[in-house]
C-alpha cells in the first residue's frame, strides 16, 4: 500500500499541474491572436486612404480579426459598409 501511494502522489501532482496549464494555453492563444488582429487592423487603417474603410481598434474588433482571420476582417468590412 505504501508503494502504491509513493507512485500515486507524483502522478496526482503531475495531473493537477497539467490540468491547471490548460486554461493558460487558451489565454496565451487568445493573446497571440489578439496581437495578430491588432496588427492587421493597424495595417488596414494605414491604407484606409485608398480603401475608404477605417476599422475601429477595440477589444471586440481585434479579437474578431485575430480569431477569425481574413473572414473576420471581411465581416467587419461588410458590417461597416451596410450599417
The first five atom37 places (N, CA, C, CB, O) and aatype in JSON, in Angstrom:
{
  "aatype": [20, 20, 20, 20, 20, 20, 20, 20, 20, 20, 20, 20, 20, 20, 20, 20, 20, 20, 20, 20, 20, 20, 20, 20, 20, 20, 20, 20, 20, 20, 20, 20, 20, 20, 20, 20, 20, 20, 20, 20, 20, 20, 20, 20, 20, 20, 20, 20, 20, 20, 20, 20, 20, 20, 20, 20, 20, 20, 20, 20, 20, 20, 20, 20, 20, 20, 20, 20, 20, 20, 20, 20, 20, 20, 20, 20, 20, 20, 20, 20, 20, 20, 20],
  "atom_mask": [
    [1, 1, 1, 1, 1],
    [1, 1, 1, 1, 1],
    [1, 1, 1, 1, 1],
    [1, 1, 1, 1, 1],
    [1, 1, 1, 1, 1],
    [1, 1, 1, 1, 1],
    [1, 1, 1, 1, 1],
    [1, 1, 1, 1, 1],
    [1, 1, 1, 1, 1],
    [1, 1, 1, 1, 1],
    [1, 1, 1, 1, 1],
    [1, 1, 1, 1, 1],
    [1, 1, 1, 1, 1],
    [1, 1, 1, 1, 1],
    [1, 1, 1, 1, 1],
    [1, 1, 1, 1, 1],
    [1, 1, 1, 1, 1],
    [1, 1, 1, 1, 1],
    [1, 1, 1, 1, 1],
    [1, 1, 1, 1, 1],
    [1, 1, 1, 1, 1],
    [1, 1, 1, 1, 1],
    [1, 1, 1, 1, 1],
    [1, 1, 1, 1, 1],
    [1, 1, 1, 1, 1],
    [1, 1, 1, 1, 1],
    [1, 1, 1, 1, 1],
    [1, 1, 1, 1, 1],
    [1, 1, 1, 1, 1],
    [1, 1, 1, 1, 1],
    [1, 1, 1, 1, 1],
    [1, 1, 1, 1, 1],
    [1, 1, 1, 1, 1],
    [1, 1, 1, 1, 1],
    [1, 1, 1, 1, 1],
    [1, 1, 1, 1, 1],
    [1, 1, 1, 1, 1],
    [1, 1, 1, 1, 1],
    [1, 1, 1, 1, 1],
    [1, 1, 1, 1, 1],
    [1, 1, 1, 1, 1],
    [1, 1, 1, 1, 1],
    [1, 1, 1, 1, 1],
    [1, 1, 1, 1, 1],
    [1, 1, 1, 1, 1],
    [1, 1, 1, 1, 1],
    [1, 1, 1, 1, 1],
    [1, 1, 1, 1, 1],
    [1, 1, 1, 1, 1],
    [1, 1, 1, 1, 1],
    [1, 1, 1, 1, 1],
    [1, 1, 1, 1, 1],
    [1, 1, 1, 1, 1],
    [1, 1, 1, 1, 1],
    [1, 1, 1, 1, 1],
    [1, 1, 1, 1, 1],
    [1, 1, 1, 1, 1],
    [1, 1, 1, 1, 1],
    [1, 1, 1, 1, 1],
    [1, 1, 1, 1, 1],
    [1, 1, 1, 1, 1],
    [1, 1, 1, 1, 1],
    [1, 1, 1, 1, 1],
    [1, 1, 1, 1, 1],
    [1, 1, 1, 1, 1],
    [1, 1, 1, 1, 1],
    [1, 1, 1, 1, 1],
    [1, 1, 1, 1, 1],
    [1, 1, 1, 1, 1],
    [1, 1, 1, 1, 1],
    [1, 1, 1, 1, 1],
    [1, 1, 1, 1, 1],
    [1, 1, 1, 1, 1],
    [1, 1, 1, 1, 1],
    [1, 1, 1, 1, 1],
    [1, 1, 1, 1, 1],
    [1, 1, 1, 1, 1],
    [1, 1, 1, 1, 1],
    [1, 1, 1, 1, 1],
    [1, 1, 1, 1, 1],
    [1, 1, 1, 1, 1],
    [1, 1, 1, 1, 1],
    [1, 1, 1, 1, 1]
  ],
  "atom_positions": [
    [[0.82, -1.2, 0.0], [0.0, 0.0, 0.0], [0.86, 1.25, 0.0], [-0.93, 0.0, 1.2], [0.52, 2.23, -0.67]],
    [[1.97, 1.24, 0.74], [2.85, 2.4, 0.79], [3.51, 2.64, -0.56], [3.91, 2.22, 1.87], [3.68, 3.79, -0.98]],
    [[3.89, 1.56, -1.25], [4.49, 1.71, -2.57], [3.49, 2.3, -3.55], [5.01, 0.35, -3.09], [3.86, 3.1, -4.41]],
    [[2.24, 1.91, -3.42], [1.19, 2.44, -4.28], [1.03, 3.95, -4.07], [-0.15, 1.72, -4.0], [0.91, 4.69, -5.04]],
    [[1.05, 4.4, -2.83], [0.93, 5.82, -2.54], [2.14, 6.61, -3.02], [0.74, 6.03, -1.06], [2.0, 7.74, -3.48]],
    [[3.31, 6.0, -2.92], [4.53, 6.66, -3.38], [4.45, 6.88, -4.9], [5.78, 5.82, -3.02], [4.94, 7.9, -5.4]],
    [[3.85, 5.96, -5.63], [3.7, 6.12, -7.07], [2.51, 7.02, -7.42], [3.53, 4.75, -7.73], [2.53, 7.71, -8.44]],
    [[1.48, 7.0, -6.6], [0.26, 7.74, -6.91], [0.43, 9.24, -6.68], [-0.88, 7.22, -6.07], [-0.12, 10.03, -7.46]],
    [[1.14, 9.66, -5.66], [1.27, 11.08, -5.34], [1.95, 11.87, -6.47], [2.08, 11.25, -4.04], [1.42, 12.92, -6.86]],
    [[3.08, 11.43, -7.03], [3.65, 12.2, -8.15], [2.73, 12.24, -9.37], [4.99, 11.61, -8.56], [2.68, 13.25, -10.08]],
    [[2.0, 11.16, -9.63], [1.06, 11.17, -10.75], [-0.06, 12.17, -10.52], [0.49, 9.77, -10.97], [-0.47, 12.86, -11.45]],
    [[-0.57, 12.25, -9.3], [-1.61, 13.22, -8.98], [-1.1, 14.66, -9.11], [-2.15, 12.98, -7.57], [-1.8, 15.53, -9.61]],
    [[0.11, 14.89, -8.65], [0.69, 16.23, -8.76], [0.89, 16.59, -10.23], [2.04, 16.32, -8.0], [0.58, 17.71, -10.64]],
    [[1.41, 15.67, -11.02], [1.58, 15.91, -12.45], [0.24, 16.18, -13.13], [2.28, 14.72, -13.12], [0.13, 17.09, -13.95]],
    [[-0.77, 15.41, -12.81], [-2.1, 15.6, -13.37], [-2.69, 16.95, -12.99], [-3.02, 14.5, -12.92], [-3.33, 17.6, -13.82]],
    [[-2.5, 17.37, -11.76], [-3.01, 18.66, -11.31], [-2.31, 19.8, -12.03], [-2.83, 18.8, -9.79], [-2.97, 20.76, -12.45]],
    [[-1.0, 19.72, -12.18], [-0.26, 20.77, -12.89], [-0.71, 20.84, -14.34], [1.25, 20.51, -12.81], [-0.91, 21.93, -14.88]],
    [[-0.87, 19.69, -14.97], [-1.31, 19.66, -16.37], [-2.73, 20.22, -16.51], [-1.26, 18.2, -16.91], [-3.02, 20.92, -17.48]],
    [[-3.6, 19.94, -15.56], [-4.96, 20.45, -15.58], [-4.98, 21.97, -15.42], [-5.8, 19.79, -14.49], [-5.82, 22.65, -16.02]],
    [[-4.08, 22.5, -14.62], [-4.03, 23.94, -14.39], [-3.42, 24.69, -15.57], [-3.24, 24.24, -13.13], [-3.7, 25.87, -15.75]],
    [[-2.6, 24.04, -16.37], [-1.96, 24.69, -17.5], [-2.87, 24.8, -18.72], [-0.71, 23.95, -17.88], [-2.62, 25.63, -19.59]],
    [[-3.9, 23.99, -18.81], [-4.79, 24.03, -19.98], [-5.44, 25.4, -20.16], [-5.86, 22.97, -19.85], [-5.44, 25.91, -21.28]],
    [[-6.01, 26.03, -19.11], [-6.58, 27.36, -19.32], [-5.53, 28.41, -19.71], [-7.31, 27.82, -18.07], [-5.85, 29.35, -20.44]],
    [[-4.3, 28.26, -19.24], [-3.26, 29.21, -19.6], [-2.92, 29.12, -21.08], [-2.01, 28.97, -18.76], [-2.59, 30.13, -21.7]],
    [[-2.99, 27.92, -21.66], [-2.75, 27.78, -23.1], [-3.81, 28.55, -23.88], [-2.76, 26.29, -23.51], [-3.5, 29.2, -24.88]],
    [[-5.06, 28.48, -23.41], [-6.13, 29.21, -24.08], [-5.91, 30.72, -23.97], [-7.49, 28.83, -23.49], [-6.12, 31.45, -24.93]],
    [[-5.49, 31.18, -22.8], [-5.25, 32.61, -22.6], [-4.13, 33.08, -23.52], [-4.89, 32.9, -21.13], [-4.26, 34.11, -24.17]],
    [[-3.02, 32.34, -23.58], [-1.91, 32.74, -24.43], [-2.3, 32.7, -25.91], [-0.71, 31.84, -24.19], [-1.83, 33.52, -26.69]],
    [[-3.15, 31.74, -26.29], [-3.59, 31.68, -27.67], [-4.46, 32.89, -28.02], [-4.36, 30.37, -27.92], [-4.34, 33.44, -29.11]],
    [[-5.33, 33.3, -27.09], [-6.14, 34.49, -27.32], [-5.28, 35.74, -27.39], [-7.19, 34.63, -26.23], [-5.55, 36.64, -28.19]],
    [[-4.26, 35.82, -26.55], [-3.36, 36.98, -26.58], [-2.62, 37.03, -27.91], [-2.35, 36.93, -25.41], [-2.51, 38.09, -28.53]],
    [[-2.11, 35.9, -28.36], [-1.39, 35.87, -29.64], [-2.32, 36.24, -30.79], [-0.78, 34.47, -29.88], [-1.93, 36.99, -31.68]],
    [[-3.53, 35.71, -30.79], [-4.49, 36.06, -31.84], [-4.88, 37.52, -31.76], [-5.74, 35.17, -31.75], [-5.07, 38.17, -32.79]],
    [[-4.99, 38.05, -30.55], [-5.31, 39.47, -30.38], [-4.22, 40.37, -30.93], [-5.54, 39.78, -28.92], [-4.51, 41.39, -31.55]],
    [[-2.97, 40.0, -30.71], [-1.85, 40.79, -31.25], [-1.87, 40.75, -32.77], [-0.5, 40.26, -30.72], [-1.66, 41.77, -33.42]],
    [[-2.11, 39.58, -33.33], [-2.19, 39.47, -34.8], [-3.37, 40.28, -35.34], [-2.34, 37.99, -35.22], [-3.23, 40.95, -36.37]],
    [[-4.49, 40.23, -34.67], [-5.66, 41.01, -35.1], [-5.39, 42.5, -35.01], [-6.86, 40.66, -34.25], [-5.8, 43.26, -35.9]],
    [[-4.71, 42.93, -33.95], [-4.36, 44.35, -33.81], [-3.45, 44.8, -34.94], [-3.69, 44.61, -32.46], [-3.66, 45.86, -35.53]],
    [[-2.45, 43.99, -35.24], [-1.52, 44.36, -36.32], [-2.24, 44.44, -37.67], [-0.38, 43.35, -36.4], [-1.97, 45.33, -38.47]],
    [[-3.15, 43.49, -37.92], [-3.9, 43.52, -39.18], [-4.77, 44.76, -39.28], [-4.76, 42.26, -39.32], [-4.8, 45.42, -40.32]],
    [[-5.48, 45.1, -38.21], [-6.34, 46.28, -38.24], [-5.51, 47.55, -38.34], [-7.23, 46.32, -37.01], [-5.9, 48.5, -39.02]],
    [[-4.37, 47.58, -37.66], [-3.49, 48.75, -37.73], [-2.99, 48.96, -39.15], [-2.3, 48.59, -36.76], [-3.0, 50.08, -39.66]],
    [[-2.56, 47.88, -39.79], [-2.08, 47.99, -41.17], [-3.2, 48.37, -42.13], [-1.45, 46.67, -41.61], [-2.97, 49.14, -43.07]],
    [[-4.39, 47.84, -41.91], [-5.52, 48.22, -42.76], [-5.91, 49.67, -42.56], [-6.72, 47.32, -42.49], [-6.32, 50.34, -43.51]],
    [[-5.78, 50.18, -41.34], [-6.08, 51.59, -41.09], [-5.02, 52.5, -41.71], [-6.18, 51.85, -39.59], [-5.32, 53.65, -42.04]],
    [[-3.8, 52.0, -41.88], [-2.77, 52.8, -42.54], [-3.1, 53.03, -44.01], [-1.42, 52.12, -42.41], [-2.76, 54.08, -44.57]],
    [[-3.74, 52.06, -44.64], [-4.09, 52.2, -46.07], [-5.55, 52.6, -46.24], [-3.8, 50.9, -46.82], [-6.13, 52.39, -47.31]],
    [[-6.16, 53.15, -45.2], [-7.58, 53.5, -45.29], [-7.83, 54.63, -46.28], [-8.1, 53.9, -43.91], [-8.96, 54.8, -46.74]],
    [[-6.82, 55.39, -46.62], [-6.99, 56.43, -47.64], [-7.33, 55.85, -49.0], [-5.74, 57.28, -47.74], [-8.09, 56.44, -49.77]],
    [[-6.76, 54.71, -49.29], [-7.04, 54.05, -50.57], [-8.31, 53.23, -50.53], [-5.88, 53.16, -50.96], [-9.06, 53.19, -51.51]],
    [[-8.56, 52.57, -49.41], [-9.72, 51.68, -49.34], [-11.0, 52.39, -48.93], [-9.43, 50.57, -48.37], [-12.09, 51.95, -49.3]],
    [[-10.88, 53.46, -48.18], [-12.07, 54.16, -47.7], [-12.69, 53.52, -46.47], [-13.09, 54.22, -48.79], [-13.7, 54.01, -45.96]],
    [[-12.1, 52.46, -45.98], [-12.59, 51.79, -44.78], [-11.64, 52.04, -43.62], [-12.76, 50.28, -45.03], [-10.43, 51.84, -43.74]],
    [[-12.19, 52.48, -42.52], [-11.37, 52.64, -41.32], [-12.03, 51.82, -40.22], [-11.22, 54.15, -40.91], [-13.18, 52.04, -39.87]],
    [[-11.27, 50.88, -39.68], [-11.78, 49.97, -38.67], [-11.48, 50.51, -37.28], [-11.18, 48.56, -38.84], [-10.36, 50.94, -37.02]],
    [[-12.46, 50.49, -36.4], [-12.16, 50.87, -35.01], [-11.29, 49.79, -34.36], [-13.48, 51.08, -34.19], [-11.49, 48.59, -34.59]],
    [[-10.35, 50.21, -33.57], [-9.46, 49.25, -32.9], [-9.9, 49.18, -31.44], [-7.94, 49.67, -33.02], [-9.54, 50.02, -30.62]],
    [[-10.69, 48.16, -31.13], [-11.1, 47.9, -29.76], [-11.04, 46.39, -29.53], [-12.54, 48.45, -29.47], [-10.71, 45.63, -30.44]],
    [[-11.34, 45.97, -28.32], [-11.17, 44.56, -27.97], [-12.01, 43.65, -28.86], [-11.54, 44.34, -26.52], [-11.53, 42.59, -29.28]],
    [[-13.24, 44.04, -29.14], [-14.11, 43.18, -29.94], [-13.59, 43.02, -31.36], [-15.53, 43.74, -29.96], [-13.51, 41.9, -31.87]],
    [[-13.24, 44.13, -32.01], [-12.78, 44.03, -33.4], [-11.42, 43.35, -33.5], [-12.7, 45.42, -34.02], [-11.16, 42.62, -34.46]],
    [[-10.56, 43.58, -32.52], [-9.25, 42.93, -32.53], [-9.39, 41.43, -32.39], [-8.36, 43.48, -31.4], [-8.73, 40.67, -33.11]],
    [[-10.26, 40.97, -31.47], [-10.44, 39.53, -31.31], [-11.15, 38.9, -32.5], [-11.23, 39.24, -30.03], [-10.84, 37.77, -32.88]],
    [[-12.1, 39.61, -33.1], [-12.75, 39.09, -34.3], [-11.74, 38.92, -35.42], [-13.9, 40.02, -34.76], [-11.7, 37.88, -36.09]],
    [[-10.91, 39.94, -35.63], [-9.9, 39.85, -36.69], [-8.84, 38.82, -36.36], [-9.25, 41.21, -36.91], [-8.35, 38.13, -37.25]],
    [[-8.47, 38.7, -35.09], [-7.43, 37.76, -34.71], [-7.87, 36.32, -34.73], [-6.92, 38.08, -33.36], [-7.13, 35.45, -35.2]],
    [[-9.06, 36.05, -34.24], [-9.54, 34.66, -34.15], [-10.04, 34.17, -35.5], [-10.64, 34.54, -33.09], [-9.75, 33.04, -35.9]],
    [[-10.8, 34.99, -36.2], [-11.38, 34.54, -37.47], [-10.47, 34.77, -38.67], [-12.69, 35.24, -37.7], [-10.65, 34.14, -39.71]],
    [[-9.49, 35.66, -38.53], [-8.57, 35.91, -39.62], [-9.19, 36.73, -40.73], [-8.07, 34.6, -40.18], [-9.95, 37.67, -40.47]],
    [[-8.87, 36.4, -41.97], [-9.37, 37.15, -43.12], [-10.9, 37.15, -43.21], [-8.79, 36.58, -44.4], [-11.47, 38.2, -43.51]],
    [[-11.59, 36.04, -42.96], [-13.05, 36.11, -42.97], [-13.6, 37.08, -41.91], [-13.63, 34.73, -42.75], [-14.62, 37.72, -42.13]],
    [[-12.93, 37.18, -40.78], [-13.35, 38.12, -39.75], [-13.2, 39.56, -40.19], [-12.56, 37.89, -38.48], [-14.04, 40.4, -39.89]],
    [[-12.13, 39.85, -40.91], [-11.92, 41.21, -41.42], [-12.96, 41.53, -42.5], [-10.49, 41.37, -41.99], [-13.45, 42.65, -42.58]],
    [[-13.29, 40.54, -43.31], [-14.33, 40.74, -44.33], [-15.67, 41.01, -43.66], [-14.44, 39.5, -45.26], [-16.43, 41.87, -44.11]],
    [[-15.97, 40.29, -42.6], [-17.22, 40.51, -41.86], [-17.24, 41.92, -41.27], [-17.39, 39.46, -40.74], [-18.26, 42.6, -41.34]],
    [[-16.12, 42.36, -40.7], [-16.04, 43.72, -40.16], [-16.26, 44.76, -41.25], [-14.7, 43.95, -39.48], [-16.93, 45.76, -41.02]],
    [[-15.69, 44.52, -42.43], [-15.85, 45.45, -43.55], [-17.31, 45.48, -44.01], [-14.92, 45.06, -44.72], [-17.86, 46.55, -44.28]],
    [[-17.93, 44.31, -44.1], [-19.34, 44.25, -44.52], [-20.25, 44.93, -43.51], [-19.78, 42.8, -44.71], [-21.19, 45.63, -43.88]],
    [[-19.97, 44.72, -42.23], [-20.77, 45.4, -41.2], [-20.63, 46.91, -41.32], [-20.35, 44.94, -39.8], [-21.61, 47.64, -41.18]],
    [[-19.41, 47.37, -41.56], [-19.2, 48.8, -41.67], [-19.85, 49.37, -42.94], [-17.71, 49.1, -41.67], [-20.36, 50.49, -42.92]],
    [[-19.84, 48.61, -44.01], [-20.45, 49.1, -45.25], [-21.98, 49.16, -45.17], [-20.04, 48.21, -46.41], [-22.59, 50.09, -45.71]],
    [[-22.59, 48.19, -44.51], [-24.03, 48.11, -44.51], [-24.68, 48.76, -43.29], [-24.44, 46.71, -44.59], [-25.9, 48.91, -43.27]],
    [[-23.91, 49.14, -42.3], [-24.51, 49.81, -41.15], [-24.13, 51.24, -41.13], [-24.09, 49.17, -39.86], [-24.54, 51.97, -40.23]]
  ]
}
